[in-house]
Amino acid sequence: MRILKLSSDNQGFILPTIIGLMSIMIIVAYAALLQANNGLNLAYKQAYIQMARVASKAAVDYAKEQFDQTSCGDYNGTSETDLVTNDRYRITYKVEVIDTSADGYEKTVKGTGSVYLPKLSTTAQYVFDIRSEIVRTYAVCKTPDNFAPTVWLDASDPSTLKSSSTTTNTISTTTSFGNASDSTRDTLEERENNGSQTTNSWQSDDLEMHYCDSTEFSSSVCNNNNNKKLYAGMVFQGINIPFGSTVTSATIMITGGTPAGQGGNVSHRIYGLYNNSSDPHLPLFTSSGSNQIRNRITSSSLRTTAYTDISTNNFPPGNTTNFDVTAIVQELINDPNWSSSNGNIGFGIQRQSGNGTRRAEKNGIQLVVNYSSSGSITDSVNGGSVTQWQDKSGNGNHAQSAYGSSPTRQDNQINGQTVLRFSNGSLVSNLSSALNNKREMTVFVVANTNFSSSAIDGRYVSGMNTSSNNDTSSGSSIIPLLRYGSGTGFSSQYSGSSSSYRTNYSCGGSCSGTPYLFSSIFTIDENNTNNITTDLKGNGSPLAQKTGIYPSSNYTYSIDQFYYGGRRNGSIVGGSGADYMNGDYAEIIIYDKALECQQIEAIEEYLRAKWAISVTPYTSTCPATTVPTL
């Protein structure tokens, strides 16, 4: 409900109250003529009760005026005050505050009207009171934290805009053949069909890729097409990269050995290998073990999602073949169980196609990794990159650089305040607590959008799950605010990619190249809890609504990430940025629930005034909540 400012004294309600009382007094005078010789009769009583009723209503009206004019609900009532007095009686009003909300912004008051007979009596003959809730200070006093946001990003507070320094490092390590009798080794070859090795294959100083050598296994095995294929494995030690670092490049360089006697094109595939589901550090191979590569490379849960394919036509002695394993190493060090103090990384190589044989030297296979890690976090500067936008909700859901170019801090922009300028880049909040089995959401964004440089269906805010490759996976994604195709407009997508779950609005020039307040709400339908209603609002006005959204019975979504200014395309490890939404972002507020109508308008009014989006307050569309209770 929006504020209606009235006078600071009781003149705002005195005139209509006096007119009402004069009408009642005429009735009283008429009754007196009829019954001049006796005491108060029923007509008198009804008239005086009505006077008390009018006075109590006047008291509540006065309380509302005074409440609106105090600072954020700092109103404690009004002592008993004369409203009308004459020779025969006196009429008074009084306001008492009988309950105050926890935040102090709502009051329950009791307005009391009293009639004293005779005028100088110390006890009122007739009393009437009305109780009423006053909740009219939402518009000027409520701030986002009053409603427990999940994420609150506010660029007008420059202390939340951080920049991190980075250091670039290189690690280079090689395999070592050692002694033929060693019980552990950092290279291994074993049969694809059963994972076995032999003493001769263990003690040889070359690595067969991908057909066995009859001197190491046997002629009967190596001449049998079903049995002769091999997996090759290698473990690199001392990869002491800090968890979460950014791998800029990682290369394995394999040197060719003596010719294997079989040429032709061969396609190789290399994976990273896990020791087990909770350990990304592969130990050295053993001489007597089996299935050291085979089980891992054939089990999707024991190998990396990322892999590299490379084809070779020749592998001459002394020459090197390079495998780009950047994405593989990145996935391993992003594993939550990665420890830089262990530092072992294992790889498995298998044949994809082709009939050629490759032979490599076990000794001196080299892995070179270049990576960067974050250093100290400092305050950003005007025009500088922002790598962290800190969350003010208290939940620690800070937004970090994700893909593309980091946004830059731009001071003295919308209403003279700081904004973040996005240009083909996105940030991500990895939520401290995942939003599991949720159904509703409310999102506000204040932005000055550059539609001309933004992608079709560019994302303002997109919710994803780290297990999904995109933000249109039903049940593990939600897009509360995105661009309306290639036009000048905005949309919301509740589930998947079906148009039946999408709500669109074309805003034209009103939201292009100018500060604009976007609001998106997903609400459970009160008449059918299986259905969701979506609402899009712009600058405080309802613009588009879709009802009856029904992905499935009691459909829920579960997400653990929010992306801003774009989204992730592909896996959390090997993905890239996509659907960038460029422009100046001033404030983003996300709630994992549907706010009530007055709460939504309170946040909109807060953002309107703060960012000077409109000179005058928005018009309320909410039902009145100040309902007197007799």
N, C-alpha and C positions, 0 to 999 in steps of 0.2 A: 504494500500500500504506500502510495507516495505522500509526501508531506504537504499539508495545507496550512500555510502560515496565517495566523490571525493576530489580533491585538494582544498586548501583554497584560491588559487588565480585563475586567469582566464586562466591558462594554460590548464585546462581541456577542454576548448572549442576553444582555439585560433587556433590550428593547422587545424582542419576541416574547421573552418571559413575562414582562410587565403587561403586554397586550393580552397574553393568556390569562394572567391573574385578574386583570380588569373585567374580563368576561365572567370569570368565576365570581368576582365580587358583586356583579350585577345580579347574579342568581341569588347570592346570599342576601342582598338588599331586598329582592322580591320576596324571598322567604321570610325575611324579618317583618315585612308588611302583613303577610298572611298570619304570622304567628307572633305578634308583638307582645302578647301577654304571657307567654310561657317560655320555658328554657329551650335549649337547642333541640330541634327535632331532626328527623332523618335527612331532610334537605340540607340543613346546616352541616350535618356530619359529612355528607357526601361532598359538599362544596369544599370543606376544609381539607378533607382527604385528597381531593383533586389538587388543591393548592400545594400540599406537601409533595405530591407526586411530581408536579411541574418543577418545584424547587429542587428535588433530587435529580431530575433529568438535567436541570441547569447546572447542578454541581458537577455531573459527569462531563458535560460539554466544556465547562470551564477547565476541568482537569486535563482534558485532551489538548486544549489550547496551550495551557501552561507546560504540559509535558513535551509538546513539540518544540517549545521555545527554550527549553533547558538543554544543557549539554548532555546528549546521549542518555536521556532518561533520568537525569538527576532531578527528580521531582519527588517530594516527600509528603504531598498532601496540602490541604488548605484548612486552616482553622475555621471554626463556625463564624459566619459572616452574615450580617443583615442583608436581606434581599428586598423586603418590603416592610414598612412599619407605619402604623396609623394609631388613632386613639384607642382602638379596640383590640388589635392583635399585632403580633410581630411574626414575619416569615423569614427563616434563615436557611442557609445551605452550608454543608461541610463535606470535605473530601478526606477520606482515610485510605492510605495504602495498606492493603491487607496481605499482599504477597508480591514478591519480586523474583524474577527469574535469576538463575545462577550467574548469568552475564550482566544482569542489571538493566537490560535493555527492554524488558517487558514488565508491565505492572498490572496487578489486579487491584482495582480501586472500588471503594464503596462511597457513593454519593448519597448524602442524607439531607432530606428536606424536612423542616420542622415548623409547626405552627404553635405559637404561644398564646394562650387565652387565660387571663387578660394579658395585655402587652407586657407588663412587668413581672409576669409569672416566671419563676425559676425552673419550672418543669414544662416541657412542651406537651400540649394537649393531643396533638396529632403528629405522627412521625412516619415518614415513608423513605425507604432507601433502595437504591439500585446498585448492583454489582456489575462491573464491566472490565474486560481485559483491554489494555491499551498496548498495541504492538506496532505503533506507527513510526518508531524510530529505526526500523530496519534500514531504511533508505540512506540514512546519513551516518549510522553508527556501526553497522555490521561490516566486517572485513572477512576475507576468505578463511582465515583460521577459525572463525566462529563455527564453521560447519565441518571441520575436520577433513581438509583436502588430502588426497593421496599424493599429489605433486603440486607444488606452487613455485613457479619460476617467474621472477620479477626483475626485469632488466633495469627498472628505475632505481634499484638498489645496487650501485656499482660494486659493493663489497661482495656480491654473490657471483661476480664475473671474474673467473680465474684463468690464468695462463700457466702452463707447466713447461719447464725447461726439459730438454731431452738430451740424452747422451747416446752416441753411436759407438758400437763395439763390434769386433770381429773375433770369432772363435774358429780355429782351424785344428782339426785332429785327424789322425790316420789310423787304419788298422795295422796290426803287427802280427806277422805269422808266428813268431816265437819259435818254440821247439816242437818237433814232431810228436813228442811224448807228452806234451802239456795236456792236463785234464780239462782245461777250459780254453776257449778260443773266441775271438771276436768275429770270425767268419765261419760259415757252414754251408754245405750242400747236402740235400737229402731228397729222397725219391718222393714224387708227387703222390703216387698211389698208396704208399703206406708210411711215409715219413721216416724211413730207415736210412741209415748211413753205414759205412763200413770203416774198418781200421785204415784201409788204404786211402779212402776219400778224406778221412779225418787228417791223415798225416801228409797229404799232398799239399804242395805250395801254390796250387792254382785252383780257381773257382770255375766250375763248369756252368755255362749259361747257354742252353737249358737242357742239353742231352748228356747222359752219363758217359763216362770214359770206361771202357771195358777193363782197363788195367786197375781201375779203382773199385769197380763193382764186379761185373762178370760179363762175358760175351753173351751168355743166354739172356741176362737182364737187359743189356744195352742194345741188343738186336730185336727186342720185343717192343713194338710201338706202344703197347699199353703200360709198360713198366719203365721205360728208359728216360722219361721226362723228370727234370729236377727243379726244385725250388732252391734259390740262393738266398742266404741271409747274412747280415752284417750288423755289428753293434759298435757304436762309437761312444767313447767315454769322455768325461770331462766337459760335457755340454752344460756349463753352469750358467744358464740363462735365467734371469729372474722371471717368475710367473707373470703372465700377462704382458710381456714385452711385445713389441711389434717387430716381426721378422721381415726385414726388407729384402733379403735374398738368402737362399740356402741351396748349395750345389754339391752333389756327390760326383767325384771324378774317378772313373774306373780305368785302369791301364790294361791294355791288351797283353795277353801272354802268348806263348807259342801257339801257332795255328792249330785249331781244333780239327781241321780237315774237312769241314763242311761249311760252304759259303751260303749266300742267298740272304734275302731280306728277312729280318726278324723284328717283331714288335714286342717290346718288353713293357711290363707294368710293375711299378714299385709302390708299395704301401708302407706306412709306418706301423709298427707292431707294438701292441700293449702286452705287458707281462700277464695281467689279468684285468678284470673290469674296473678295479679300483687302483691300479698301479700302471702308470704310463712308462715306467722305466724297465726296459728289457735287460735281464742279466746276461752275462757271457754264456755262450753255448757250452754244453758238456759233451764229452766224447762218447758217453754211453746212452745218452737220452734219445728218445724218439719223439716225433710230433712237435719238435721245437719250433719249426716254421709252419708245418702243414696245418695244424689245428688253428693257428692264429690267422694265417692268410686265407683260410677257407671259412672262418667264422667272422661275420660282419661286426660282432661286438668286440672282437679282439684285434681288429685292424682299423686304421684310420678311415674316416669317410673320404678324406682327400687322397688322391693318388696322382701319379705322373705316368704317362705313356711316352715311349720314345722308340723310334724305328732306326735300325742300322742296316747298312748293306755290307759293311766291312768292319773288321775289328783287328787291325794289324798289330803285331807286337810293338810295344813301346808307345803307341798312340792312346789317347784318352777319349772316353765318351762321357759326356756330362749329363747328369739327371738333375732337373730343376725340382727340388723338394721343398720349396718355400712354404706352400700351403700345408704340407705334411708336418713340417717342424712347427709351424704356427699352431696347428691343431693340438699337437702333443703338449706344448708349453701352456696352452690355454686350458688344459685339463685341470680341474680343481684339485687333483691330487699330485700335480707336478711339483717337484722339489728341486731347486737349483743345486742343493747340496749333494743330490744323487748324480744327476747329470748324464745318465745312460740313455741313449736313443737307439732303437732298433729298427731295421728295415728288412722287408722281404721282397724278392723280385721273382716274378713268374712270367712264363712265356704266354703271350696272347695269340700270336699267329706267326706263320712262317716256319721254314724248315731248317734254317741255318743254325749253326752252333757257335757260341761265343765262349772264349776262354779268357779269364782275367787273372791277374796276379792278386793273390790274397794279401800280400804284404803291400802296404802303402796306398790302399783305397782311402781317398781323402774326402772329408766333409768340411766345407767352409760355410759358416753362418754369419751374416751381418744382421744386426738387430739394434733397435733403439729402445730405451727404457725411459720412463718419466723421471724427472728429477724433482726439484723443489717446486711447490705450488706458490705462485705469487699473484698479486692483484693485477688485473689486466690494465692496459692503458688505452686511451682513446685512439681508435684506428688499428689497434693490435688484435691479434687472433685470440679467441676465447676457446679454451679446450675444456673448460668445466663451468657449467651454469649451476650454481648451488641451489638446492631445494630448500624453500623456507617453510615447508609443511612440518618439519621436525621428524620426518620419516627417513631422512638420509637418501632420498631418491635423486641424487645429483645427476645432471645430464652431462655426459662426456662426449668428446669427439668420437664419431662413429665412422663415417664415410665422406669422401670428397673433401672439399675445402672447409676448414673450420670457420665458423661465423666470426665477424669482427665487431668490436665494441664501437658504437657511434654515439657520441654525446650530443646534447642539445638538439634532439630530433622531435619526437611527438610530444607536444606541450612542453618543449624545452628540456625533456628528460632523455635519459640514455635508453638505447634499444640495442638489439643484436641484429646485425645484418647478415642474412643467409644468402649465399650465392653458390648453388650446386654443391651443397654439403648438408650433413645431418648430424644431430646429436642423439644420444640414446640414454635413457634411464634404465639401468638394470635394477629392477625393483627389489628392495630389501626384503619384502614379503610378497610372494606371488599372489595375484588376484585369481583365486581358484573358485570355480563354480559360481561365478557372478552372472547377473542378468541385466543390471542397470548401470548407467553411467551418466555423468554430466561434465561437459567440457566447455571452458571459455577460452577464447584466444583474442587478444588485441594485436592486430598486425596491419601494416601498410604493405599490401601485396604487390609484387611485380609480376603480373600475369604474363607479360610478353616474353619473359625469360624462363618461365616455369614449365614443368612437364605437364602433359595431359594427365589428368587425374593425380596431380601432385599432392603429396600428403602434408597437411599441417601437423596433425597428430595421428599416429598409427600405433595400435597395440598389437604385440606379437608374442609368440612363445618361442623360446630358444630351440625347441624341437622342430619348428616348422621352417620351411624355406621361403614363405611369403606371408603376407598379411590378409590373405583371402582363404585361409584354411579354416573350414567350419569348426567351431569349438575351441580353436586355439588362436583366434585373432579377432580384432574389432577395429574399425576405422571410424572414429567419431567425427573426424573433420578432414575432408579432402576437396580438391578442386572438382567442379562440375565439368568433367570432360575437358574439352579444349576451350570452353567458353569462359566468360567472366561470371563466375558463380561458384557455389559451394554445395557440398553434399555430405551425407553420412552413409556408412555401410555397416549394417548391424552384423551380418554373418555372410561368409563366403563371398561370391562375386555375382550372385543372381540379382538382376534389376528389381526383383520383387522385394528385396530387403534393403533397397537403396532409396534414400529421400534426396531430392534435388531442388535447388533454387537458383534462378538466374538473377544476379543482383546488378548487373550492368555497371555503369560508372560509379555507383554509390560505394562500391567496395574495391575499386581499382585505383591504385595510386593515391589513396587517401586513408587515414587511420579508420579502422572499422572494427566493431566488436562482434565477433562470431560466437554464437551459443548453440550447443548441440546436446540434446537430452534423449536418453533411452529410458522409458518408463514401463513397468509392468501394468497392463491394462487392469484397472480395478474391477471391471465386469467379467473378465476372462483371464485368469492368471497365466494361461498358456501363451497369451499374446503380448506383444510389445508394441508400444506406441513411440514413434520417433518424432521429435520436434526440432526444427531449425529456426533460430531467431537471429535477427541482425539489427544491431543498434537498438536493442530493447524491444523490437516489434516481432510478433509471431509472423513467420513467412511461409513455412511449409510444414505439413504434418502427414504422416502415414500411420494408419492404424492396422491392427490385425496382422502384424508380422509374426509368422509362426514357422520357424525353422524346424522345430520338432516339439514334442510335449515337454514342457518345462525346460526348454533349451537353456544351456549355460555356456559361458566362455571362460577359458582359463589362460591367462597371459602372465608373463614375467618381465616384459620389456615395453617401454614406450619410446617410439622414435619421433623426432621433431624435425620438420623441414624436409622430410624424405622418409625412406624406409630401407629395410634390408632385402636384397634379392639373393636367395640362395641360403646355404647353411650358415650357422653362426660362425663357423670356422672359415669356410671358403667363400662366403658371400661378398657381395659388393653393394654399393649404394644405388638407389633407383628412385624415380618419381620425386625429384627435388621440387620443393615449393619455395620460391625465392621471395625475399622482401625483408622488411624490418619487423622483427617480432618484439613486442613490448612486454607482454605478460601472457602466461599460460597457466591455467588452473584446472586440475582434474580431480573429480570426485568419483569414487567407485560405487555410487548410488545415484538415484534420481532425487535431486533436491526438490523441495516443495516450491510452489509457485512464488510465494513471498521471498523465500530464500534465493531463488534465481534472480528475482528483481532486485534484491538487496545487493547481490554481487554485481549485477549489471549497472546499478546506480553507482556503486563504488568505483567500477572501472570507467564509467562515463565521466564522472567528476575528476578522477585522477588523471586521465589521459585527454581530457577536454574534447571528447568526441562529439558532444553536443552541449550547447550553451544552457539549455533548459533541461530539467529532469524528464525522463521518459514517462509516458502515460501508463498507468498500471492497468493490467488486464486480469489481475487476480481477484477472486471473490473477496468481499469484505470479511475481515476476521474479528472486528470489534462489534460483538453481538451482546447487548445488555442482557443480563440474567436477573429476573425479578426475584 
